[in-house]
């Protein structure tokens, strides 16, 4: 029986996957930088580009929605740069899951992976449900009326009828993705290019009807309840609220990282695809919001369908139909982008032994996880067909924001990680003995007053502790900051002082991290301004997480509980790292035994896979 002491349990939960894991990829490397960029744009620039600008300008920011999009883009780029560095460093399928595995440990990695499964499953179901509803509305809701009459679902909490169209479309898209990465990305490239073409058409066509006067409407002409007019009718707080909403319009680019194992040259193409896709997405949002708010006063926008609405007012019915078709292309591209990463996450987790083995089997014909793709597609199809997803959409946000925070934290920890070979060489040369390192005062170690330039285990532990404390204190700071967003006009000097006092520890912790020596590992892409940029990314993500309602956290907790049951009953026993440790222990025990004949026989029979039973036999 294993010794389940607290120390042993902690070691098991925090065992990390080797960064230079030499396991050969089973997936076909067929994706170019263009494919990855189109995948990122397609998954992110969905129907939101046709809706968000009108919604945010009318309810939150007015014409200053362009600034809201700029703030959201900068915040997203912070997260995107962290993904770019990790994607170049660890070009494996699994995205934030694999990043957490090599940096923090197995347990946290499982929770992140389990989280991502929920995020992409609900995301896929939401998009296909939106596509079904959108097409049904164009047909006068004939499908809804027929299915509600002949196949009603009289269960509270579920949909009024089974959405068979959404189910069939999901299965068809799953089959397209399972048929091969290159084939599915070709379909996605077509949808994405058509969607970008429609966005460009909207911007160019709208330029003929813009008027700068709509950005400076006097307060006397603004209806009651729509702010004070001008460029910022709702003030600075409205811009910040709008930026929080706009941030979700940039979610989805992380699917680029999940395809890292199938990229031809991941160390260069992943950073390129992340940065270019986010830049193009911002330009699309910025262009559409600028044209929209200059064509029509912000208070006259239609929140649900602003672009068809504004073209209808000007009598441009052709443009109205083009926008309708473009929204369909955007939804199809979003569906492909949401469904593509899901089987890759499942594949990575099952390949590591944390999920059931059958989900990670690679098809010899298609070079994709065919079974896992079809099973996850079935899950998404069932969710879209029978569930009312309106209350579950926020759960996507938790998964995404938590993954963003984890990736930024991992970037910090790995950037200051100790290089064992350099560490041992330094200690051997006597430049900094272990005794000397321990004898240094805490103050000198925190601020590196000795001028140490080589990272050691001690400095790496300091960084890990500071990153953990920074994340916890970000919760406190976010609670204080919420006061300014919700009631900016009535904030007092005491509130400002409290905000400053809450912000000082965050700055101090990042400064302590910045004083530590960095790892000597050479990278093809590095996040600039470390640790400040990843630290800001963590703070933004935590701030947005605490804005989610309590019921969302309750549902999220239920999902995590299910995941913990799977991890404790299956994953912790079948982990490849556990099996590797047991195999190494078996070989060590056989080497120590005098029976060299048994060792040679077993090696010739099993290679390095020495059965666990031999360990008990020889001990």
N, C-alpha and C positions, 0 to 999 in steps of 0.2 A: 504493500500500500504506500502511496506517495505521502510524503510529509507535508500536510496542508497547514503549515505554520503561516503566520501573517507575512513573514519575509518571503517564503516560498510562493504564496499566492500572489504577492505583489510582483515578484519576478516573472511569474507565468503571464500575468495580465499586461506587463510592460515589455515583454520580449519583442524585439524589433526585427523586421525583415532587413537583411543586408542590402545596402544601397546598390552595391555592385553585383546583385544577384545575377548569376551567369546563366540562369535558365533560358534556354532558347525559345523565342517566341513561336507560338503555334499559329498565330494569325498572319494572314498575307499582308505584306507591306506594299500597299498599292495607292495610298492617298498622297496627293501632291499638296503643296502649300495653297494652291488655288482651291482644291477640294475642301481643305480644312477651313479656309476663310469663308467659303460659301456656306459651309455647315454652320459656322458660328453666326453669320449674318442671318441665315434662314431660320435658325432656332430662336433667335432673339427678336428680329424685326418682323414680328407677325402682325396680327390684327391691331396690336397696340399703336402702331404708327398711324392708323386710321381713326383711333379713338382718343388716345391719351391727351393730345394737344388740346382738343376741345374741352375735355373733362377738367383738366388741371387749370386751364385759363379761365373757365367760367366759375369754378368753385374755389380756387385757391390763390392763383397768382396773377390773373389778368394777362396783359401782353408780356409781363415779366416771366411768363412761362419759358421763354427762351433762356433766361438765366437759370431757372429751375433745372432745365435739361442740361445746361452746362455744368452745374454743381453735381448733378447725378452722374454725368459722364465722367467727371474727374474722380468721383468716388468709385465708380465702376472700374476706371483705369487703374486705380490703386490696387484693387483686387485682381484685375487682369494681369498686371505686371507680376504679381506674386505667382499666379498660375503659370505665366510664361517662364519664369525662372525654374519652377518645379517641373514643368513639362519638358524643359530642356535637360534638367538634371535627372529626372526619372521618367523616361519615355515609355511608360507602361500603361496598359488598359486599367482603368479604375479611378483616375482623377484624384479627388481629395482623399479617397479611401486609401490608395496606395501611398500617397504623400504622408498621411498620418501613420501608416504602418512602418515606414522606414525611419520616422522621426520620433514618434511618441510611444507607440506600442500597439499590441494586438487588440486589446480591449477597446480603446478609443477608436482605433481603425474600424473595428466591426460596427460600433455605434454610428460612425460617420457613413460607412457603406450602407447600413440598414436605413439610415436617414435618406441617403440619395435614392435608394430604391423607391421609397415613399414619394420623394419629390418628383422623380421622373414619371412614376406611374400615375400620380394624380395630375401632373402636368399634361401627359399624353391624353388622359381621359378628358380633361377640361377642354383641350384644344379640339379634339374630335367631336365633343359635345357641342362646342361653339360652331364648328363647321356644319354639323347636322342642323342646328337651330337656324343658322344663317341661310342655308339652302331651303329649309322648310318655310322660312319667312318669305323668300322669293316666290314660293309656290302657294302662298296663301294659307300656310299651316295645314296643308292637306294631309301630310304624313302624321302630324300630331293628332288630328281629329280622328283619322282612321284607326290608329293604334290604340288611342285612349278608349275608343268605343269597343273594339274587338278584343284587345288584350290588356285590360286594365290591371294595374298593380295596386291593390288596396292595402298597402302596408305603410304605416307612418314612418317617415324618414327616407323612404325610397322614392324613386321617380313615379309619376302618375302612370307611366306606360313604359314598356321595354323599347329602348331606342335601337331597333334592329339595324338601321342604316349606320349608326355610329359603330356598332359591333362589327359589321361586315367590313367597313372601311378600315378599322383598326387591324383586323386579321389580314387584309390585303396589304397594308403598309408593313405589317410584321413580316409577311412572306417576302416582300420586296427587299427589306433590310436583311433578312436571313439568306437571301439569294447571293449576297456578296457585297462587301463594303464598296467596291468600285461602282457596281451597278446601282446601288441605292444612292450613292452620292451623285451619280449622273442625274438621277431623277430630281434630287434635291437642288442641284445646280440649275436645272431648268426652272423650277419653281422660284428659286431665289432671284435669278436674273429677270424673270417676268415681274416679280414683286418690286425689284429695284427700278425696273423700267416704268412701272405705274407710279411709283413715288416721284421719280424724275419728271414724269408727265404732269403730275399734280403741281409740283413746284413751278415748272415753266409756264403752265397754263394759268396758274394763279397770279403770276407776276403781272399779267395784263390788267388785273383788277385791284391791285393793292393801293392802299391810301395810308400815308403816314399819320393822318388825322385820327385814325382808330387807335393809335398809341398815345394819344394826348387828349382824350375825351374829358371835358370839364365835369366836375362833380354834379353840377346842376342838371346835366343831361343823363346821368346814370340812375336807373331805377333803384328804388329802396331795396337794401339787402345785398347790393353788389359792390360794396366798397366805396372808395372815394374818387374813382376815375383815375385818369393819367396812366402812366406806364406801370406803376406799382399800386393798384387800387386796394390791395389787401396788406400793404406794407411788407417789411422784411420777413415777418413771421409767415406771411402767406407764401413767399418765395421758398422758405425752408420747408413748409408743409408740402408745397408742390414738388420740391426736390425729392422728398421722401417717397412720394407717389411715383415720380418719374424714374426713380432708382429701379423699381421693379420692371420698368420697360427695357432695362439693359440686362436683365437676368436671362441666362441661357447660353452665354458664350463659353461657359465651363465645359460644354459638351466637346469642345475642341480637344481638351486635355484627355478625355476618355478615349479618344481615337489615336492617342500617341503611339500605341504599339503597332498600329496599321499604317503609320506615316512612313514615307520613303526616307525622309531625313528629318526626324522629329526634333533634334536639337536646334535646328534653324527654322523649320517650318512652323512649329508650335508658337514660339514667341512672335514670329511674323504674323501668323493668322490671328492670334489674340489681339494684337495691337491694331492691325489693319481693320479687322471686323468691328472693333469697338469704335474706331475713328469713323468708319462709314455709317455705322448705326447712329452716332451722334449727329453727323451731317444730315442724315435723313430726318431725324426728329427735329433738329434745329431748323432745317429748311421748311418742313411742313408746318411747324408751329409759327414761324415767322409769316409765311404766306397766309395762313388761316386767320391769325389775329389782325392782319392788316387788310384782309378782304372784308371782315365782318367784325363789329364790336364784340368784345369778349363776353359781355352779358347776353348776347343774342346767339351764342353758340349752342348747338345741339350736343348734349353730353354723350349720347349713345352712338350717333353717326354724324359727326361734324362735317366731314368732307362732302358726302352726298347732299347734306343739308345746304351748305354754302353754294354748291354748284346749282342746286335746284332753285335757290333764290335768284341767281343770275340767269336762269333759264338755259344753262348748259347741260342738257339732258345726256348728250353723248359722254361728256366728262363724268357725269354721275354714274353711268353704266360702266365706264372704264374703272372707276374707283371700286365699284361693287365687285367686278371681276378680279381686280388687284387684291382685294381683301380675301377672296377665295384662295388665290395663289399664296398669299401670306400665311393663311391658316394651314395650307398643305405643307409649306416649308417648315412652319413651326411644329407641325405634327411629326414630320420626319426628324427634325432636330431634337424633339422631346423623346421620341422612341428610340433613336439610334444609340444613345449612351446607356439606356437601361440594361440591355443584355450584356454590355461590356462590363458594367459594374458587377452584375451577377456572375459573369464569367471569371472576373478577377477574384471575387470572394470564394467561389467554389474551387477555383484553381489553387487557392491557398488553404483549402480544407475547411473554411469557416461556414460555407453553405454546402448543400447537398451536391455530391460529385457529378450527378447526371446533368446538372445545369451548366457545367463547364466543358462538356464534351464538344470537340471541334469536328464539324462535318468535313470528311475527306474530299467531298465534291465541291463545297462552297467556301471552305476555309473560314467559316464563321461558326459561332456557337448556335447552331441551327435549333436544337431543342430548347435551349434557354431563351432564344429570341421568340420562338412561337409560344412558349409558356408565358413569358412576360407579356406578349401581345394579347394572349387570352385573358390575363389578369386585367390589363388596361381596357379591353373590350367589355368585360363584365362590369367593371367600374363605370364605364361610360353608358352602358346599356340600362342598368337597373338602379344606379345611385343618383340621388340629387346632390350634385357636387358643389353647390353654391357655398356651403358651410365648410367645405374641406380645402378650398383654394388657399387659405392662409397657411395651411400646414406645409404647402410648398415653400413658402417664404422662410419658415423656420429652418427647414432642411438646407436651403440655399445659403442663408445668412450664416448658419452654423458652419457650413462647409467653407465659406469664404474666410471666416474668422480662423478656422483651423489651419487653412493653407497659409495665411499670413503669419500665424504663430510658428508653423513649421519652417517657413522661410527664415525667420529670425533664429530659431534654434539650430538649424543646419548651417547658417552663415557663420555662427560662432561655435560650431561643433569642434571638438578636439580631433586632431589627426593623431591617432595612436602612435604612428611611427615617428612623427616629429616630436611628440610629447616624450616618448621614451628616449629619443636622442638627446633632447635638451636635459632631461634628468641625468642621463649618463654622462654628459659633458660637464655637469655641475653648474650650469648657468642658473638653475633654480631648483634646488633640491626639494624633495617632498617635505622635509622637516622645515625648511625655510618658508615654503609656501604656506604651511599650516600656522607658522609662528607670526606671519604678517597680521597686523590688526585688521579687523573687519572693515574699518573705514578705508584703509589703504587698498584692500582687495576690491572693495566695491567700486572705487574710483580709479583703480589701477595707478596709484601714485608712484609705483615702482617702475612705471614705463615698460611693462611687459609687452612684448610684441608677438609672442607665440601663444596660441590658445592651448590651454591645458584642461584637465578634468575639472579643476577648481573654477576656472573662468566659465566653462560650459555650464556648470551647475548654477553659477550666479545668473547667467542669462536665462536659464530655464525658470529659476525662481522669479526673476523680474517679469518675464512674460506671463507667468501664471498670476502674479499679483496685479499686473497691468490689466489683465482681462477681468479680474474680480473687481478692481477699483473702477473700471469702465462702467460697471453696472451702477455704482454709486453716482458717478459723474453724470451718467445718462438720466438718472432720476432727477437730479438738480436741473439739468438742461431742459427737461420736459416743461418746467414752469415757464421758461422763456418762450417756448413754442406755443403753448396753449393760452398764455395770458401775457403777451409781451408788453402791452400798453400799461399794465398795472404792476410791473416789476419794480421793486424798491432797491435802494442802495445795499440793503442787507442781502438781497437775492444776488446782486452782482458780486458782493464780497464772498458769499458762500460759493458761487460758481468759481471764482478765482482760487479760493482755498481748496476746492475739490479738484481743480485742474493742475495745481502745483505738483502733487504726487505723481500724476501721469507724466509730466514733463521730466521730473526727477528720475523716474524709473527708466524712461527712454534714454536719458543722458547717461545713466549708469551702464546701460547696455552698450551705448555708443563708445564708452571708454574701454570696453573689453577687446582683447585681440581677436581678429577674425581667423577663420580657417584658411589654410593655404590651398584648398582645392580650386583648381582652375575650371571656370564655367564658361560656356559659350554665350550665355546671357545672364545678366545680373540685374536685380531690382535696384534702381538708384535710390540714394538718400536713405539707406538702411541705418538705423532702425525706425526713422521717423515716418517714412511712407507706409510700411506694413503696420506700424502702430496706429496711425490714423485710420487705416482700413479696418483694423480690429474694432476701434472705437465706434466707427460709423455702423458697422454690422451689428454690434451689441445694442447700440441706440435704437436701431430699427427693430430689433427683436423684442425689446421691452414694450414697443408700441402695439404689439399684437395682443388681441384680447385673451382673457383667461381661459375661455372654452377651447381656444386653439391649443393652448398649452396642455389642457386636460386630454384632448384627443391625441396630441403628440406623445404624452406620457403613456397612454395605452399602447400605442404602436411600439414605443421603446420597450415596454414590458414584454410584449410578444417577442421582440428581437432578443432580449436578454434570455428568455426561456430557450430559444433556439441555440444561442451561443453557449449557454451552460450545459445543455443536454447533448449538443452535437459538435459545435464548432471547437470548443476547448479541447475535446478529445481527438478530433480528426485534423487539427491544425498541422500543416506541413512543417512548421517550425518545431512543434512538439515532436513529430516523428523524426525530424532531423536530429534533434537533441538526443532522442532515445537511440537512434542508429549510431551516432557518434559515441555514446556511452557504451553501447554494445561492443563496438570495435575496440574501444579503449580497454574494456575488461578482457576481451579476447587476447589483445596484445600483451596484457599483463600476465595472462595465464601461460602455462608452459606448453599448452597443447597447440603448437604452431600448425600441425597437420589439420586440425579442426578449423583453424582460422583460414588457411589456404583453400580448404574444401568449400567452406561457406562463401568465401569471396568469389571463387570461380563459379559458384552456383547462383549467388544473388548479386554479385558485384559489391557495391557499397551498401546495398539494402540488407544488412544483417538482421535477421528476425529478432524481435524483442525477447522471445523466449530464451535465446542464448544467453542473454544478460543474467537471467535468473538461474540458468543452468550452471554458469561458471562462477557465480558470486558465492 
